[in-house]
Amino acid sequence: MHRPAPGEYTPYFEKYIALVPGTDLLAALEAQIVEIEQLAGTVTAERETYCYANGKWSVREVLGHIIDGERVFGYRVFCISRGETAALPLFEDNAYVAQSSYRRRRLAELAEEFIAVRRSNLLLLGTFSGEDWTRQGTVGTYRVSSRALAFIMAGHAQHHLKGLQEHYGVCMA
């Protein structure tokens, strides 16, 4: 598979796409399952509710946001790969986290949920033909390809895993 070309996504998402190594997207998505499993196994119960600054999400909420992103990006990939012509909605991440139960749920449970959603997305992506990957649709007001969305999905998770290491002191074994 080729990496998405700049015309396949809005420049805002370059920061996520750049975090995905190489061109083996499915392997990168699979590897993140292991990272999330390690994360859940290394964070103490007390640390799960830690926020590095006032108004920032807890470790649990960050993982919850990764799950939200996985669902949203996965749905977008699905719709666009199927030729959806209607514009898909944007989502407000802070509002989604605020309305969630992530703060009250154990990290191990959240990791299990992420893995289930990611495996579902991997099963879908594993069936794609060349045309499925390059099909384009609209999210909000911008055009994007299925391929770019799948790379964004991987990069989004990587961005937040990196943030957990840098800002929360979480290390994945």
C-alpha positions as CSV (number, residue, x, y, z in Angstrom):
1,M,0.0,0.0,0.0
2,H,1.1,3.5,-0.7
3,R,1.0,6.3,1.9
4,P,-1.8,8.9,1.3
5,A,-0.8,11.8,-1.0
6,P,-1.3,15.3,0.4
7,G,-4.4,15.8,-1.8
8,E,-6.2,12.9,-0.1
9,Y,-6.6,14.8,3.2
10,T,-6.7,18.2,4.8
11,P,-3.2,19.5,5.9
12,Y,-4.4,19.4,9.6
13,F,-4.1,15.6,9.6
14,E,-0.5,15.5,8.4
15,K,0.6,15.5,12.0
16,Y,-1.1,12.1,12.5
17,I,-0.2,10.6,9.2
18,A,3.5,11.4,9.8
19,L,3.4,9.3,13.0
20,V,2.6,6.1,11.0
21,P,5.9,4.4,10.1
22,G,6.3,3.0,6.6
23,T,3.6,1.7,4.3
24,D,2.3,-1.4,6.2
25,L,-0.7,0.3,7.7
26,L,-2.3,-3.0,8.9
27,A,0.8,-4.0,10.8
28,A,1.0,-0.5,12.4
29,L,-2.6,-0.8,13.5
30,E,-2.0,-4.3,14.8
31,A,1.1,-3.2,16.8
32,Q,-1.0,-0.6,18.6
33,I,-3.1,-3.4,20.1
34,V,0.1,-4.6,21.8
35,E,0.9,-1.1,23.0
36,I,-2.5,-0.6,24.5
37,E,-2.3,-4.0,26.2
38,Q,1.1,-3.0,27.7
39,L,-0.3,0.3,28.8
40,A,-3.2,-1.3,30.7
41,G,-0.7,-3.7,32.3
42,T,1.7,-1.1,33.5
43,V,-0.4,1.8,34.9
44,T,-1.3,1.5,38.6
45,A,-4.9,2.0,39.7
46,E,-4.0,5.3,41.4
47,R,-2.3,6.6,38.2
48,E,-5.3,5.8,36.0
49,T,-7.1,8.9,37.3
50,Y,-4.0,11.2,37.1
51,C,-4.3,14.4,35.2
52,Y,-1.0,16.3,34.5
53,A,-2.7,19.7,34.7
54,N,-6.0,21.2,35.7
55,G,-8.6,20.8,32.9
56,K,-6.7,17.9,31.2
57,W,-8.0,14.5,30.8
58,S,-7.1,11.6,33.1
59,V,-5.2,8.6,31.7
60,R,-8.5,6.8,31.5
61,E,-10.1,9.6,29.6
62,V,-7.2,9.7,27.1
63,L,-7.6,6.1,26.4
64,G,-11.4,6.7,26.1
65,H,-10.7,9.4,23.6
66,I,-8.5,7.1,21.6
67,I,-11.5,4.7,21.6
68,D,-13.9,7.4,20.5
69,G,-11.4,8.3,17.7
70,E,-11.2,4.7,16.7
71,R,-14.9,4.4,16.3
72,V,-15.3,7.7,14.5
73,F,-12.4,7.2,12.1
74,G,-13.5,3.6,11.5
75,Y,-17.0,4.6,10.7
76,R,-15.8,7.3,8.3
77,V,-13.5,4.8,6.5
78,F,-16.4,2.4,6.3
79,C,-18.8,5.0,4.8
80,I,-16.4,6.4,2.4
81,S,-15.1,3.0,1.2
82,R,-18.7,2.2,0.4
83,G,-19.2,5.3,-1.7
84,E,-21.1,7.5,0.7
85,T,-21.9,10.8,-0.9
86,A,-23.3,12.7,2.1
87,A,-20.9,14.7,4.2
88,L,-20.1,12.9,7.4
89,P,-20.2,14.9,10.6
90,L,-17.2,16.2,12.6
91,F,-17.0,15.4,16.3
92,E,-16.1,17.5,19.3
93,D,-13.7,15.4,21.3
94,N,-14.0,17.3,24.5
95,A,-17.8,17.1,24.5
96,Y,-17.6,13.3,23.8
97,V,-15.2,12.7,26.7
98,A,-17.3,14.9,29.0
99,Q,-20.4,12.9,28.2
100,S,-18.6,9.5,28.7
101,S,-18.1,7.2,31.7
102,Y,-14.4,6.9,31.0
103,R,-13.3,8.5,34.3
104,R,-15.1,5.8,36.2
105,R,-14.0,2.8,34.2
106,R,-10.9,0.8,34.8
107,L,-8.1,1.0,32.3
108,A,-8.1,-2.7,31.7
109,E,-11.8,-2.5,30.7
110,L,-11.0,0.4,28.4
111,A,-8.1,-1.5,26.8
112,E,-10.4,-4.4,26.1
113,E,-12.9,-2.1,24.4
114,F,-10.2,-0.5,22.3
115,I,-8.9,-3.9,21.2
116,A,-12.4,-5.0,20.2
117,V,-13.1,-1.9,18.1
118,R,-9.6,-2.0,16.6
119,R,-10.0,-5.7,15.6
120,S,-13.3,-4.9,14.0
121,N,-11.7,-2.1,12.0
122,L,-8.8,-4.4,11.0
123,L,-11.2,-7.1,9.8
124,L,-12.9,-4.4,7.6
125,L,-9.7,-2.9,6.3
126,G,-8.3,-6.4,5.5
127,T,-11.0,-6.8,2.9
128,F,-10.3,-3.6,0.9
129,S,-9.4,-3.6,-2.7
130,G,-7.3,-0.9,-4.3
131,E,-10.4,1.1,-5.3
132,D,-11.8,0.9,-1.7
133,W,-8.6,2.5,-0.4
134,T,-8.6,5.4,-2.9
135,R,-12.3,6.3,-2.8
136,Q,-12.9,9.8,-1.5
137,G,-15.7,11.4,0.5
138,T,-16.4,14.4,2.6
139,V,-16.0,14.9,6.4
140,G,-17.3,18.3,7.5
141,T,-16.2,20.4,4.6
142,Y,-13.0,18.6,3.6
143,R,-12.4,15.8,1.1
144,V,-10.6,12.7,2.3
145,S,-9.8,9.2,1.1
146,S,-10.4,5.9,2.9
147,R,-6.6,5.3,2.9
148,A,-5.9,8.7,4.5
149,L,-8.6,8.1,7.2
150,A,-7.1,4.7,8.0
151,F,-3.6,6.3,8.4
152,I,-5.2,9.1,10.4
153,M,-6.8,6.5,12.7
154,A,-3.4,4.9,13.4
155,G,-1.6,8.3,13.8
156,H,-4.3,9.6,16.1
157,A,-3.8,6.7,18.5
158,Q,0.0,7.1,18.2
159,H,-0.2,10.8,19.0
160,H,-2.1,10.1,22.2
161,L,0.1,7.2,23.2
162,K,3.1,9.5,22.8
163,G,1.3,12.1,24.9
164,L,0.7,9.6,27.7
165,Q,4.4,8.9,27.8
166,E,5.5,12.5,27.6
167,H,2.9,14.2,29.8
168,Y,1.6,11.5,32.1
169,G,4.8,9.5,32.6
170,V,3.2,6.3,31.4
171,C,5.6,3.9,29.9
172,M,4.6,0.9,27.8
173,A,6.9,-2.0,28.7
